[in-house]
Amino acid sequence: MPDFVAPDQPPTDLPAGVRLPRALLYATSAGFGGPGLHLTSLQSALAAHEAGILKRAIGYTDDQSLIPHDRIRSLAAHPVRLLSGLGSARYYGAKKRYVDWITSRELASGKYDCFHGWSGDCLRSLLVARQRGIPSLLEIPTWHRNKGQHKRFETKTEREMRARVGWRARLDQLPPSRQRVLLEYDLADFILVQSTYAAETFVAAGIPAGKIIIVARGADVEKFTPASAPPPVFRAVFAGALIRRKGVHHLLEAWQSLGLKEAELWLVGSVHAEVEAALRASATSSVKVLGFSNDLPGLLRQASVFVFPSECEGWAKVTFEAAAAGLPMIGTRESGDGVIDGVTGWLVPANDPKALAERLHHAYQHRDQLPAMGAASRRRVVDGYQWHHFRQRLRHAWARAAASRPAADSPL
């Protein structure tokens, strides 16, 4: 049965006798230690270190104290810094190509028996792994690049972009193209995704289900904790970048249509230009735009319900942080696996302000249901979505990669 059928099953320790790789190379264009992908990369390298299989991790920073520093190759002094003035897309594209070049050379040394890289970062490295017979895992933080749709390998527009010449065209080609990412999908032995919906987009695009493994990430249940009592007013909270892809404009429309009394909508995150008009149109005393905050746990403890109506996410970590804080959630399937409908919150269709308004109104009218749903949300995270569960899931994935090749007769 494909792994993505039952991602909610709590992971277990590997059975005795299961073979893991002996010398894993892990590479990322992020760093080790810090927020976001830096935290995920650290937890991934830690999973390998705990299992005694981490031979080398490559990334751009080493801001951590959990792994011996001689196991991590930091590219902090990389020459790509000279391109930092070219704009973020070109600069990060150059960083991805540089880490791929370094990693491919490392893989070619023959010191490794498994490779774990990130989508957009490792085409050259996957080619070397394939040539040397090294099993490979490709981690993808979002959906299939085609979003589950069938597309030609190269469209007319993409072909015309590729045919451009000149130094500006070369710079524009630094970010990983769709074709480059699709080739990575083909070369990797296994594809790691974070949610059921993300897995479904790969199957819909023709990727064999047996190649896909869900490795759901985690939340810190010591940092994100429930409030001792409900807030004095009904308070819905959204946290994340304030952009259209996350459904912020639909949330504002739904909230404005309700006109709830003694109720507040808090928007936590950086405001992007694409939602400024919607914010102006919904500017009332009940809508609080708080901006980016370093105290998300404290803000979540002041909420009644968490709302996350995104139309596209691989794994919205904040949804499990809100669950760890004891909040029910109103969200979409496209947001990831953060909601069990009717148990830990409610699912609504993406891009549907009316359905979103109906669920917000239901939560407002039935506040007596919220504590039990919030408690169920936290139990779910405690039982199966902490960071040590993520590390267990990764070790299962690496064991599958090791099993895909015959055991070597002698140590590396």
C-alpha positions in Angstrom: 0.0 0.0 0.0 1.5 3.4 -0.9 2.8 5.4 2.1 0.6 8.4 1.4 -2.7 6.5 2.1 -2.4 6.7 5.9 -0.1 9.6 6.8 -1.8 10.1 10.2 -0.5 6.8 11.6 2.0 7.6 14.3 5.5 6.5 13.2 7.3 3.7 15.0 10.9 2.8 15.6 12.5 0.7 12.9 12.2 -3.0 13.5 15.3 -4.8 14.6 17.4 -5.9 11.6 16.1 -3.2 9.2 19.1 -1.9 7.2 19.8 1.8 7.0 22.3 3.5 4.8 25.8 3.7 6.4 27.0 6.9 4.9 24.3 9.5 4.1 25.0 12.7 2.3 22.3 15.4 3.0 22.3 18.6 1.1 20.2 21.8 1.1 20.3 25.3 -0.1 19.0 26.4 3.3 21.1 26.2 6.5 21.1 24.3 9.7 19.5 26.1 12.6 16.9 28.9 12.6 13.3 29.2 11.4 11.5 27.7 8.5 13.4 25.4 6.2 16.5 26.0 8.3 14.7 24.2 11.2 13.6 21.4 8.9 17.1 20.9 7.5 18.5 20.8 11.1 15.9 18.2 12.1 16.7 16.1 9.1 20.4 16.1 9.7 19.8 15.4 13.3 17.7 12.3 12.4 20.6 10.9 10.4 23.1 11.8 13.2 21.0 10.1 15.8 20.9 7.0 13.7 24.7 7.1 13.2 24.5 7.4 9.4 25.2 11.1 8.8 28.6 11.2 7.0 28.2 14.8 5.7 25.5 17.5 5.6 26.0 20.5 3.2 24.2 23.8 3.6 24.7 27.5 3.8 24.9 28.0 7.6 25.7 26.0 10.7 23.9 27.8 13.5 23.3 24.8 15.7 24.8 22.8 18.6 23.1 19.4 18.2 25.4 17.9 15.6 29.2 17.9 15.6 30.4 20.7 13.3 32.8 18.4 11.5 29.8 16.6 10.1 28.5 19.8 8.5 30.0 21.6 5.5 28.9 25.2 5.7 29.0 27.3 2.5 28.6 30.6 4.5 31.6 32.1 2.6 30.3 31.1 -0.8 31.3 33.1 -3.9 27.6 33.4 -5.0 27.4 36.3 -2.5 28.8 38.4 -5.3 25.4 38.0 -7.1 23.3 39.1 -4.2 22.4 42.4 -6.0 20.7 40.6 -8.9 17.4 40.2 -7.1 16.1 37.4 -4.9 15.0 35.0 -7.6 18.3 35.1 -9.5 20.4 35.1 -6.3 18.6 32.1 -4.7 18.8 30.3 -8.1 22.5 30.8 -8.1 22.8 29.5 -4.6 20.8 26.4 -5.6 23.2 25.7 -8.5 26.2 26.2 -6.3 25.2 23.8 -3.6 24.3 21.3 -6.4 27.8 21.7 -7.9 29.5 21.2 -4.5 27.3 18.2 -3.6 27.8 16.5 -7.0 31.5 16.6 -6.5 31.2 15.2 -3.0 29.0 12.4 -4.2 31.5 11.5 -7.0 34.1 10.8 -4.3 32.6 7.4 -3.7 32.3 7.9 0.1 28.5 7.7 0.3 25.8 5.1 -0.1 22.7 7.3 0.0 21.8 10.9 -1.1 19.0 13.1 0.2 18.5 16.4 -1.5 15.9 19.2 -2.1 13.9 19.9 -5.2 15.5 22.6 -7.3 18.8 22.1 -5.6 20.2 18.8 -7.0 19.8 17.9 -10.6 23.6 17.4 -11.2 23.8 15.5 -7.9 21.0 13.2 -8.8 22.7 12.4 -12.1 25.9 11.5 -10.2 23.9 9.3 -7.8 22.2 7.5 -10.7 25.6 7.0 -12.4 27.1 5.5 -9.3 24.1 3.4 -8.3 23.5 5.4 -5.1 19.9 5.4 -3.9 18.5 9.0 -3.8 15.6 10.8 -2.1 14.2 14.1 -3.3 12.4 16.3 -0.8 9.7 18.6 -2.1 8.2 21.2 0.2 5.2 22.0 -2.0 3.2 20.2 -4.8 4.2 18.7 -8.1 5.5 21.5 -10.2 2.5 21.0 -12.6 0.1 21.1 -9.6 -1.4 17.7 -10.6 -2.2 18.8 -14.2 -0.9 17.2 -17.4 1.4 19.6 -19.2 3.8 19.3 -22.0 7.4 19.0 -20.9 8.1 22.4 -22.5 5.4 25.0 -23.5 5.8 27.5 -26.3 6.5 30.3 -23.8 9.1 28.2 -22.0 10.8 27.3 -25.3 10.9 30.9 -26.3 12.4 31.8 -22.9 15.1 29.2 -23.3 16.0 30.4 -26.8 16.8 33.9 -25.6 20.4 35.0 -25.8 22.5 37.6 -24.0 23.6 38.2 -20.4 20.1 39.1 -19.2 18.7 35.9 -20.5 21.5 33.9 -18.8 20.7 35.6 -15.5 17.0 34.9 -15.9 17.9 31.2 -16.3 19.5 31.0 -12.9 16.3 30.0 -11.0 15.4 26.3 -11.5 13.2 25.9 -14.5 10.1 23.6 -14.5 12.0 21.3 -16.9 14.9 21.0 -14.5 12.6 20.1 -11.6 10.7 17.6 -13.7 14.0 15.9 -14.5 14.8 15.7 -10.8 11.5 13.9 -10.3 12.5 11.3 -12.9 16.0 10.8 -11.6 15.2 10.4 -7.9 14.5 6.9 -6.5 12.0 8.3 -4.0 10.1 11.5 -3.6 9.4 12.9 -0.1 6.3 15.1 0.3 4.6 16.5 3.4 0.9 15.9 2.9 -1.7 13.7 1.3 -2.9 16.3 -1.1 0.7 17.0 -2.2 1.1 13.2 -2.9 -2.0 13.2 -4.9 -0.7 15.9 -7.3 2.3 13.6 -8.1 0.1 10.6 -8.8 -2.2 12.7 -10.9 0.9 13.8 -12.9 1.8 10.1 -13.5 4.5 9.5 -10.8 4.1 5.9 -9.5 2.6 5.9 -6.1 5.3 3.5 -4.8 7.9 6.2 -5.4 6.1 8.7 -3.0 6.7 8.8 0.7 4.9 11.2 3.1 7.3 12.6 5.7 5.1 15.0 7.7 7.0 17.6 9.7 6.6 18.5 13.3 5.7 21.1 15.9 7.2 22.0 19.2 4.6 21.1 21.8 6.7 22.7 24.6 6.7 26.0 22.8 3.2 26.0 21.5 0.8 25.4 24.4 -2.9 26.0 25.1 -4.3 28.9 26.9 -5.7 28.4 30.4 -9.1 29.9 29.4 -10.9 31.0 26.2 -10.5 34.7 25.2 -13.2 37.1 26.3 -14.3 37.7 22.7 -14.5 35.4 19.7 -11.2 35.8 18.0 -10.2 34.2 14.7 -6.5 34.2 13.9 -4.6 33.7 10.6 -0.8 33.5 10.6 1.4 33.4 7.5 2.4 35.6 4.6 -0.6 37.9 3.8 -0.9 36.8 0.1 -3.7 35.7 -2.2 -2.4 32.1 -2.4 -3.1 31.7 1.2 -6.6 32.9 0.8 -6.3 36.1 2.8 -8.5 38.1 0.5 -11.2 35.4 0.8 -10.9 35.4 4.6 -11.4 39.2 4.6 -14.5 38.9 2.3 -16.0 36.2 4.5 -15.3 38.1 7.7 -16.8 41.4 6.3 -20.0 39.6 5.2 -20.7 38.3 8.7 -20.6 41.5 10.7 -20.1 39.6 14.0 -20.4 41.4 17.3 -17.7 41.2 20.0 -15.5 39.4 17.5 -12.0 40.0 16.1 -10.0 38.8 13.2 -6.2 38.9 13.8 -3.9 38.7 10.7 -0.3 37.8 11.7 2.3 38.1 9.0 4.0 40.3 6.6 1.6 42.3 4.3 2.2 41.8 0.5 1.1 44.4 -2.0 -1.3 42.0 -3.7 -3.7 42.1 -0.7 -3.4 45.7 0.3 -6.6 46.6 -1.6 -8.5 43.9 0.1 -7.2 45.1 3.5 -8.3 48.7 2.8 -11.7 47.5 1.7 -12.1 45.5 4.9 -10.6 48.1 7.3 -12.9 47.9 10.4 -12.1 48.0 14.1 -12.7 44.2 14.2 -9.8 43.4 11.8 -6.3 43.7 13.4 -3.3 43.5 11.1 -0.5 42.6 13.5 2.4 42.1 11.0 5.2 39.7 11.6 5.6 38.6 15.2 8.3 36.8 17.2 5.7 35.7 19.7 3.3 33.5 17.7 2.8 31.1 20.6 1.5 34.0 22.7 -0.8 35.3 20.0 -2.2 31.8 19.4 -3.0 31.5 23.1 -5.4 34.5 22.7 -7.4 32.9 19.8 -10.7 31.0 19.7 -10.1 29.4 16.3 -7.3 29.3 13.7 -8.2 30.0 10.1 -6.0 29.0 7.1 -7.9 28.9 3.8 -4.8 28.4 1.5 -5.2 27.1 -2.0 -1.8 25.6 -2.3 0.6 24.3 0.5 2.9 21.3 0.8 2.9 21.4 4.6 1.7 24.5 6.4 3.8 24.1 9.6 1.8 26.9 11.3 -1.4 24.7 11.2 0.2 22.1 13.4 1.7 24.8 15.7 -1.9 26.2 16.1 -3.1 22.7 16.8 -0.4 22.2 19.4 -1.7 25.5 21.0 -5.0 23.8 21.4 -6.9 25.5 18.6 -9.5 24.0 16.3 -8.9 25.0 12.6 -11.0 26.1 9.7 -8.9 25.1 6.6 -8.7 23.5 3.2 -7.4 20.1 2.1 -5.0 22.1 -0.1 -3.4 23.5 3.2 -2.1 20.0 4.1 -3.3 17.5 6.6 -3.9 19.9 9.5 -7.6 19.2 10.0 -9.7 16.1 10.6 -13.1 17.4 9.5 -15.6 17.5 12.4 -13.0 16.4 14.9 -10.2 18.9 15.1 -11.9 21.6 13.1 -13.7 22.0 9.7 -12.6 21.7 6.1 -13.9 24.1 3.5 -13.3 24.3 -0.2 -10.5 26.5 -1.4 -11.4 29.8 -2.9 -14.9 29.8 -1.5 -15.6 32.8 0.8 -19.2 31.8 1.3 -18.3 28.4 2.7 -15.6 30.0 4.8 -18.1 32.5 6.2 -20.5 29.7 7.0 -17.9 27.8 9.1 -16.8 31.0 10.8 -20.4 31.7 11.8 -20.9 28.2 13.0 -17.8 28.4 15.2 -19.0 31.8 16.5 -22.4 30.4 17.4 -21.1 27.1 18.9 -18.2 28.3 20.9 -19.0 25.5 23.4 -17.7 23.0 20.8 -14.3 24.7 20.4 -12.5 23.5 23.6 -13.1 19.8 22.8 -12.0 20.2 19.2 -8.9 22.2 20.3 -8.0 19.5 22.8 -8.3 16.9 20.0 -6.1 19.0 17.8 -3.3 19.1 20.5 -3.6 15.4 21.2 -3.1 14.7 17.5 0.1 16.7 17.5 1.4 15.2 20.7 0.7 11.7 19.5 2.1 11.9 16.0 3.4 15.3 14.9 6.3 16.3 17.1 9.7 16.7 15.7 10.9 13.4 16.9 8.1 11.8 14.9 9.4 13.6 11.8 12.8 12.1 12.5 11.3 8.7 12.8 9.5 9.0 9.5 12.7 10.1 7.8 14.6 7.0 9.1 11.8 4.8 7.6 12.3 6.6 4.3 16.0 6.1 4.4 15.5 2.4 5.2 13.3 2.1 2.1 16.1 3.7 0.0 18.7 1.3 1.5 16.4 -1.7 0.7 16.2 -0.6 -2.9 19.8 -1.6 -3.4 21.6 -4.8 -2.5 23.8 -4.6 0.6 27.4 -3.8 -0.1 29.9 -6.6 0.7 32.4 -4.3 2.4 32.2 -1.0 4.3 32.8 2.2 2.4 
